[in-house]
Amino acid sequence: MAGQPRDAATFCAELVRSHDFPRYASTLFLPGVHRRPMLAIYAFNVEISRVRDQVSQPLPGEMRLQWWTDMLAGHDHGGIEGNPVASELLWTIQTWRLPVERLVQLIIEHEFDLYNDPMPSLSALEGYANDTASTLFACCARILARPSEAIDHVARHAGLAYGMVEVLNSLPQDTARRQLFLPQQFLHQHGSNVEEVFAGKQTPQARAAIDQLVDEASKHLKTALSLLAHVPKEVRPAFLPLALVRRDIKRMERRDNDPFVLRRMPRLRMLWALWRASRSPEFRGE
């Protein structure tokens, strides 16, 4: 695996740039030796996350996810060497000793995406975000520093903040296909319901439920950033995407923000925000 072809790495970089620009942009401020394995991890995440967009029924989606689960388990059903993302991921796992069980759990968690069941509760969403976004932070951190409980603790809260903000950013797209990641528990607490959200109505009740998730994301972000100050400097650049989470939360907290209107940060502004953050003591490595 040590001699992985460069075109596989280039393929992964282009895949992440096209489908997950925020995470792609965050790697631009890392040395190439660290950037390549992180892009392999992010490319794997792109492949798993977009399965729901590539199938019209759950069963074909489950089959695609099963292929990745089997690949991580060492069952070669053919095509691994011809799959640049799989080959780069295996190289990254072996080189940096990534926890395969966490990557498998990430796949399992994304089975939820294939169905139209609403996210039932905050605890269910926290479990989802922990097994997806937090796993990505934890694996990328292992590229930069020896794993520790302190780093994993940062990764957990970072992933919860990132995952919740992803839910909020994707609300217009998800509701258009009648998929709900906003906890149904929040809707019930504030007297709203699923159909109200699917209709894209910014009622006081629906807005209160959305604001509650913004508040939860903000709490996890503050915790992650406070913990970040107590981990080795060399690992902090792995958490650079939190700079974008912070900007998104500030926008979402404004009263004139419409959560049902799709808004993405312009790429140049995103790069500027990441560049500034990368030079700050908060995220700067040694």
ZIQUIPE-V722940 format. One line per field, one symbol per residue. ss: DSSP state (H for helix, E for strand, - for the rest). psi: psi as a letter, one per 30 degrees, with the letter a starting at -180 (. if undefined). burial: # if it has 9 or more other ideal C-beta (glycine too) atoms within 8 Angstrom, else .. A space follows every 10 residues. Layout:
ss = ???
psi = ???
burial = ???
This chain:
ss = -----HHHHH HHHHHHHHH- HHHHHHH--- -HHHHHHHHH HHHHHHHHH- HHHH---HHH HHHHHHHHHH HH-------- ---HHHHHHH HHHHHH---H HHHHHHHHHH HHHH------ -HHHHHHHHH H-HHHHHHHH HHHH----HH HHHHHHHHHH HHHHHHHHH- HHHHHH---- ---HHHHHH- ---HHHHH-- ---HHHHHHH HHHHHHHHHH HHHHHHHH-- --HHHHHHH- -HHHHHHHHH HH-------- ------HHHH HHHHHHHH-- ------
psi = ffhkkffeee eeeeeeeefi eeeeefffgl leffeeeeee eeeeeeeeeg effflfleee eeeeeeeeee effgjjgkfe ffjeeeeeee eeeeeghlje eeeeeeeeef fefflgklje leeeeeeeee fdeeeeeeee effflkllee eeeeeeeeee eeeeeeeeeg eeeeffghkj fkkfeeeeeg galeeeeffg kileeeeeee eeeeeeeeee eeeeeefffg lkeffeffge ffeeeeeeee effkfgkjfg kkkkkkeeee eeeeeeeffl fefkl.
burial = ...#...##. ###.##..## ########## ...####### ########## ##..#....# ##.##.#### ##.......# ...####### ###.##.#.. .######### ####....#. ##.####### ########## #####....# ########## ########## ##.##....# ########.# .#.#.###.. ....###### .###.###.# #.###.##.. #..####### #########. ##......## ....#....# #.######.. .####.
